[in-house]
Every structure is written in structure tokens, then in C-alpha cells.
């Protein structure tokens, strides 16, 4: 009945918490992050402090935690809205580093557009190469209360587009547990702002969708043995 599946993917160096990154003298999260960036977007040391750059300009609200392998900043963009970027570094048992970078965009307006993107890389022949096999497939049923039928909302929403676009990730600054959630702010806003113009069946289907969407995110456990995340409920 549910054939919608999310494919995901992620990232480390030495351990402070098992599997999470702590610094080595020559290789830190900055090292691996910069290997994925053009020169005008690399982290640089400016007057004794590390600075994150976006298109040549210092990033807003920048946080660089080298010890725990975590980076966070705001990309103001060149138009409306802004993007929050989080980066985490994970470590496999063989000390193979893997970098996860998540972009969380929110636009402007009555019902602002939103979009999410995750990119994951591993070290390959001296370069950080993008990989797709670190995060498991997650059945969409896990985001909803037991018994809810996604087919009820299918006539009113392009589910593939929604679930490709609205899947968000909370990368950990501490520990290794990563959370996956569905963003429904745009659906909520559409009901509040335009629900009166919708057909009754569509309005009720959207309300039922939101009512059955679980607030608790799906949790993924990092497996140092495999250098990947275990499927939900395993590990």
C-alpha cells in the first residue's frame, strides 16, 4: 500500500563520543569541509580566527566546533529567504572520515517555500567524493501513526515531490544519533491561509495528513563497523 521510500546518505575523524569527530593536529572537519569547496567558499584563518565564507563573503551566525566535528552557519543567499547549513563529521572503525552537509532553506511570503538537501562525502584517493550508500532507505510509514493510509492524500499532493523536498535532517553536534523528519509547515500554512478555497475532500485529507504525522523524528544510529547508518529499529 505504501511504495514511497526515502533514500538518504552521511559522515568523522577520531572519537570523543564513539564514532564522532575529534580533531587530529593535521586533519579536522575544516580539512575535509574545505576539500569539498571552491576557493571562495573555504574556511580560512583570519586574524587568528576561523571564518566561514560563502561566495567570498563571511557567513552569518557561524559556529565552528572543531573538537566535536561540527559546523553551522547561515547562507543569506542573493535573493529572498535564507539557508541554514549544518555539517557533521563521523568516523568509521577504520578511521575513515565521512562528511554530512545539510542545507535547510526557507523563503519569504505568506506561505514561504521550503527545501532541504543533504550531501555526503567520503575520502577517496585523497579527495572527498560524494557517496550515496551511507543512509538507509526509510519507509514513509515510520513518519505516520499506525494505520494511516497515504493514498488518502495522494490525489491532492505530489507525494514524490513532497517527500523528496520536505525531508529534513538534524545532524548532531554531540554524539552520533541523527534525526530525520518531515517538514509540514507549508501544508499547515496552506490550510490556514487558503483552506476556505479548497474542496471539502481536499481540505479534510490535508488535515488528516497533518493529524497523523508523528512529531517524533525517525532516529538513525551510526554504525562504526560498517561506516554507515543502521536502518531504523536496527543496530
Protein Blocks (a to p, Z undefined) as FASTA:
>chain_A
ZZcdcddddddfbdfbghiacddfklcfklmmmmmpcfklcccdeehiacddeehiaceh
iacdfknopacdddebjbecdddddddddddfkopacdddddddddedjbdcdddddddd
ddeehiacddfklbccddfklmpcehiafklmmmmocfklmmmmmpccdddfehjbdcdd
ddfklmmmmmmmmmmmpcfklmmmmmmmmmmpcfbdcdddddfknopacdehiZZ
